[in-house]
Amino acid sequence: MNALAKGISDGGIITWRNLVNVRRNPDWLMAATLQPIMFVLLFAYVFGNAIGGDSGGAAYREFLIAGIFAQTVAFNSAFTVIGFANDLQKGIIDRFRSLPMSRIAVILGRTTSDLVVSVVALVVMSLCGLIVGWRIRGSFWDALLGYLVMLMFAWALSWVGALIGLAARSVEVAQSAGLIWMFPLSFISSAFVPTQTLPAFLKAIADWNPFTAVINATRDLFGNRFGPAPTGWPAEHAALYSILCCVAIIAVFAPLATARYRRVASK
């Protein structure tokens, strides 16, 4: 219990250190919010009327927001990747190694601080969504659960980012590695179009994609359905499946990231 408490306490200090670093480098926060704002405006107004069909662009804009939420928090995991790669390159990890602190604290602090950035990004995205016509049709508690599912997904992906960042050989490699795997996962999903419109082999992938599960769960909780309801076990149990996916990602990548950190810190 003492080791756990020390890990949480030390992790809180590292979280604060990372947040102070974000305050001193506001371009990180701008990157986390400006890109999704552009996605909202582009998809909502450039493609919205074409994709919306008879129901018009307004219905599509409500459908779109959950997908932008998921893509935003997923892409924010790149900050975890770059943050670790930057600390490794500058020798900050070596300084942490010399301190009497928990080994898990560095990773926990990084993933927690990036979760705070995701919270800020979701607030900005919600305000932007309200401006373009998005509304929450469900209850307050359903909406709260939708946001919590999205943040759990963000935290799960940050552990993937931690492993990639600790394995990257340079910041330049980390910048590419942190994003390249996100594009197929986010676009082969229900983020921007219903999966029923995809070719059969892509639809099967998209239906079981964790991105789709989180997006479908959030749409259900927000009351933002568009077009025919998706079928299949993942869609019919979207909230349960999304939580299981997040737990599985954390269960796999948290030990891997921790083991990688111990290997790097012991050099």
C-alpha positions, 0 to 999 in steps of 0.5 A: 500500500505504501508503494502504491501511495508513493507511486500516486504521490510521485505521479502527481508531482510529475503530472504538475511538472508536465502541465507547467511545461504545457503552460510554458509551451502553449503551442502544444495546447493549440495543436490539441485544439485547433486541428479538431476545430478545423476538422469540425468545420471542414466536415460539417460545412464542406461535406455535411450537406452532401453526406447528410442526404435528405435529412440535411447537414444539421443531422450529419453535424450531430453525427459527426461530433462524437467521431471528432471527439474520438479522433481528437483524444486519440491524436492527443496520445501523440503528445505522450509519444513526443513527451517521452521521446523529448525527455529521453533525448534531453536526459530528463529520464536520467535525472528522474532515475537518480531521484528516490521516486517510484518507477511508475510515477513518470509514466503515470504522471505523463499519461495523467497530464495528457488526460488533462489536455484531453479534457481541455480539448473536449471542452473546446470541441463541445463549444465548437459543436454547439456553435455548428448545431450539435446538441446533446439529446440524452440526459445529463447522466448519459452525457456525463457517462459518454464523456467518461467513456471518451476520457477512459479511451484517451487514457488507454491510448496514452499508454500505447503512446508511452510505449511508442515514445519510450521505444522511439530513437529520436523526437523526429521518429516519435512524431511520425510513429505517434500518428501514423497508426492513428489514421487507419484506425480512426478512418476505418470506423464510424467516425465520419460515415456509418459503417454500413456504407463501407465495403464488406471487408472494411465494414467487418474491421470497422464494426470491431474497431475500438474507435467505432465502439467508443464512438457508437457508445458516445452517440447512443449516450448523447442521442446523436444517431444518424441513418439506420442503426448499426447491427451486430454485437459490438454495436448493440453493446457499444458501451460495454464493448468500449469499456472492455476494449479500454481495459484490454488496452491498458492491461496490455500496454501499461505493463509493456510501457512500464517494462520498457521504462525500467529498461531505458532507465537502467541504462 
